[in-house]
Amino acid sequence: MDDLIALSDVTLTLPSQAGPVNILRGASLHAKAGEHLAIVGPSGAGKTTLLMLLAGLEKPSSGQVRVAGLELSGLDEDHLARFRLENVGIVFQSFHLAPAMTAQENVALPLEFARKPEAMRLAAEALTRVGLGGRLTHYPAQLSGGEQQRVALARAVVNNPRLILADEPTGNLDHETGEMVVSMLFDLARQSGATMVLVTHDMGLAARCGRTARMEDGVLSDHP
């Protein structure tokens, strides 16, 4: 099975008033199609930055970032946007829903950007899959935190992505709600055959993935 993700000796250095800051220092990582991988490590280690590189939302200072057969550092912004629409679903800790849009409109958004037909019908189907078929016309402020994260899950998978990136998806939820959301996340990833990279501080959650890598001070090691 081919690698869906191939990072080779990736560095990322950003300027600051105190001088250059090395966010990533030679990170290498491979993940096959359909694999579920957890990234663990302390806050500030570079875990979220790694996800942003995989999504094409950040460019490395050096090294290669290859996802779904594409070398991302060689793509311009238009091609990166197309890459995300066609290949990537992202679940953030803080939901990132548009407050002036209904649940259905939030989920339909990536389909509409990709100019896919029947976006609203597909969004309704995705929301039904996460148990929110009765909340289509509700706005984020009318939904609980768990419901908002389930909307975010539906949005992440509505386009049948090959890669799901989840950044502390239960960080803003209580334990019981978080367990429900995580179970849905894994079920959706398995049903679609997507590769999933999950950033978490929770070693119990990490253990549900097939493999765990640890990041510390910008260095990635392929074991917990």
C-alpha positions as CSV (number, residue, x, y, z in Angstrom):
1,M,0.0,0.0,0.0
2,D,1.4,3.4,-1.0
3,D,2.1,6.2,1.5
4,L,-0.6,8.8,1.6
5,I,1.7,11.0,3.7
6,A,5.5,11.3,3.2
7,L,7.3,14.0,5.1
8,S,11.1,14.1,4.6
9,D,13.5,16.1,6.8
10,V,11.0,19.0,7.2
11,T,12.1,22.1,9.0
12,L,10.1,25.3,9.7
13,T,11.8,28.4,11.0
14,L,9.9,31.6,11.7
15,P,11.3,35.1,12.4
16,S,10.7,36.8,15.8
17,Q,11.9,39.9,17.6
18,A,14.3,37.7,19.6
19,G,15.6,36.0,16.4
20,P,14.7,32.9,14.4
21,V,12.5,30.3,16.1
22,N,12.8,26.7,15.0
23,I,9.3,25.3,15.1
24,L,10.1,22.0,13.3
25,R,13.6,20.6,13.2
26,G,14.0,17.8,10.7
27,A,10.6,16.0,11.0
28,S,10.1,12.9,8.9
29,L,6.8,10.9,8.8
30,H,5.1,8.3,6.6
31,A,1.5,7.1,6.8
32,K,-0.3,4.7,4.5
33,A,-3.7,5.1,3.1
34,G,-6.3,4.2,5.7
35,E,-3.9,4.4,8.6
36,H,-4.9,6.2,11.8
37,L,-1.9,7.9,13.5
38,A,-1.8,9.9,16.7
39,I,0.7,12.7,17.3
40,V,1.4,13.3,21.0
41,G,3.7,15.7,22.9
42,P,3.7,18.7,25.1
43,S,2.1,22.1,24.2
44,G,4.3,24.1,21.9
45,A,6.1,21.1,20.5
46,G,5.0,21.8,17.0
47,K,2.1,19.3,16.6
48,T,-0.5,21.7,15.3
49,T,2.1,23.2,12.9
50,L,2.7,19.7,11.6
51,L,-1.0,19.4,10.8
52,M,-0.9,22.8,9.1
53,L,1.9,21.6,6.8
54,L,-0.1,18.5,5.9
55,A,-3.0,20.6,5.0
56,G,-0.9,23.0,2.9
57,L,-1.8,25.9,5.2
58,E,1.9,26.4,6.1
59,K,5.0,26.0,3.9
60,P,8.2,24.3,5.2
61,S,11.5,26.2,5.3
62,S,13.2,23.0,3.9
63,G,12.4,19.4,3.2
64,Q,9.5,17.7,1.4
65,V,5.8,17.5,2.3
66,R,4.1,15.0,0.0
67,V,0.4,14.2,0.5
68,A,-1.9,12.2,-1.8
69,G,0.8,12.1,-4.4
70,L,1.4,15.9,-4.5
71,E,4.5,17.8,-3.4
72,L,2.8,20.6,-1.5
73,S,5.7,23.0,-1.3
74,G,5.6,23.3,-5.1
75,L,2.0,24.3,-5.3
76,D,0.7,27.9,-5.5
77,E,-2.2,29.1,-3.3
78,D,-4.9,28.2,-5.9
79,H,-3.7,24.7,-6.3
80,L,-3.3,24.3,-2.5
81,A,-6.9,25.3,-2.1
82,R,-8.0,22.8,-4.7
83,F,-5.8,20.1,-3.0
84,R,-7.6,20.8,0.4
85,L,-11.1,20.8,-1.2
86,E,-10.4,17.4,-2.9
87,N,-8.4,15.6,-0.3
88,V,-8.5,17.0,3.2
89,G,-11.0,17.3,6.0
90,I,-10.0,19.2,9.2
91,V,-11.5,19.1,12.7
92,F,-10.4,21.9,15.0
93,Q,-10.6,22.0,18.8
94,S,-12.6,25.2,18.6
95,F,-15.1,24.1,15.9
96,H,-14.5,27.1,13.5
97,L,-18.1,27.3,12.3
98,A,-19.4,30.4,10.6
99,P,-21.9,31.9,13.1
100,A,-24.2,33.5,10.6
101,M,-24.7,30.2,8.7
102,T,-26.9,27.2,9.7
103,A,-25.5,23.8,10.4
104,Q,-26.4,22.7,6.9
105,E,-24.9,25.8,5.3
106,N,-21.7,25.3,7.3
107,V,-21.4,21.7,6.1
108,A,-22.3,22.5,2.5
109,L,-19.6,25.2,2.3
110,P,-16.6,23.1,1.1
111,L,-18.9,21.4,-1.5
112,E,-20.0,24.8,-2.8
113,F,-16.4,26.0,-2.9
114,A,-15.6,22.9,-5.0
115,R,-18.6,23.6,-7.2
116,K,-20.1,20.2,-6.5
117,P,-23.8,19.7,-7.3
118,E,-26.4,19.1,-4.6
119,A,-24.3,20.5,-1.9
120,M,-27.2,21.1,0.5
121,R,-28.6,17.6,0.0
122,L,-25.1,16.1,0.7
123,A,-24.7,18.3,3.7
124,A,-28.0,17.2,5.1
125,E,-27.0,13.5,4.6
126,A,-23.7,14.2,6.4
127,L,-25.4,15.8,9.3
128,T,-27.8,12.9,9.6
129,R,-24.8,10.5,9.8
130,V,-23.7,12.4,12.9
131,G,-27.1,12.4,14.5
132,L,-28.0,16.0,13.6
133,G,-30.7,15.5,11.0
134,G,-33.1,17.5,13.1
135,R,-30.7,20.4,13.5
136,L,-30.2,21.4,9.9
137,T,-31.5,24.9,10.2
138,H,-30.0,25.7,13.6
139,Y,-27.2,28.3,14.0
140,P,-24.0,27.5,16.0
141,A,-25.2,29.6,18.9
142,Q,-28.3,27.4,19.1
143,L,-26.2,24.2,19.4
144,S,-24.3,22.7,22.3
145,G,-20.5,22.3,22.2
146,G,-20.9,18.6,21.3
147,E,-23.4,19.4,18.6
148,Q,-21.1,22.1,17.1
149,Q,-18.2,19.6,17.0
150,R,-20.5,17.1,15.3
151,V,-21.3,19.7,12.7
152,A,-17.5,20.2,12.3
153,L,-17.2,16.4,11.8
154,A,-19.9,16.4,9.2
155,R,-18.2,19.3,7.4
156,A,-14.8,17.4,7.5
157,V,-16.1,14.3,5.9
158,V,-18.8,15.6,3.5
159,N,-16.3,15.7,0.6
160,N,-15.1,12.1,1.2
161,P,-11.5,13.3,2.0
162,R,-8.6,11.0,1.7
163,L,-7.0,12.6,4.8
164,I,-8.7,13.7,8.0
165,L,-6.7,16.0,10.3
166,A,-8.0,16.3,13.9
167,D,-6.4,18.9,16.2
168,E,-7.5,18.1,19.9
169,P,-11.0,17.5,18.7
170,T,-12.3,16.9,22.3
171,G,-10.3,19.7,23.9
172,N,-13.4,21.9,24.5
173,L,-15.8,19.1,25.4
174,D,-16.7,17.3,28.6
175,H,-15.6,13.7,28.9
176,E,-18.9,12.1,28.0
177,T,-19.5,14.3,25.0
178,G,-15.8,13.9,23.9
179,E,-16.2,10.1,24.0
180,M,-19.2,10.3,21.7
181,V,-17.5,12.7,19.3
182,V,-14.4,10.6,19.2
183,S,-16.3,7.4,18.5
184,M,-18.1,9.2,15.6
185,L,-14.8,10.5,14.3
186,F,-13.2,7.0,14.2
187,D,-16.4,5.5,12.7
188,L,-16.5,8.1,9.9
189,A,-12.8,7.6,9.1
190,R,-13.2,3.9,9.0
191,Q,-16.3,4.1,6.8
192,S,-14.6,6.3,4.3
193,G,-11.2,4.5,4.4
194,A,-9.5,7.9,5.1
195,T,-6.1,8.3,6.6
196,M,-6.4,10.1,9.9
197,V,-3.8,12.1,11.8
198,L,-4.9,13.0,15.3
199,V,-3.2,15.5,17.6
200,T,-4.0,14.9,21.2
201,H,-2.7,15.1,24.8
202,D,-4.8,12.1,25.8
203,M,-2.8,8.9,25.7
204,G,-6.0,6.9,26.0
205,L,-7.3,8.5,22.8
206,A,-3.9,8.1,21.1
207,A,-4.1,4.4,21.9
208,R,-7.2,4.0,19.7
209,C,-5.0,4.8,16.7
210,G,-3.0,2.2,15.0
211,R,0.3,4.0,15.6
212,T,1.6,6.9,17.8
213,A,4.4,9.3,17.1
214,R,5.8,11.8,19.6
215,M,6.8,15.4,18.9
216,E,9.0,17.3,21.3
217,D,10.7,20.6,20.7
218,G,10.1,20.3,17.0
219,V,11.6,16.8,16.7
220,L,9.3,14.0,15.7
221,S,10.0,10.4,16.7
222,D,7.8,7.6,15.4
223,H,7.0,6.1,18.8
224,P,5.2,7.4,21.9
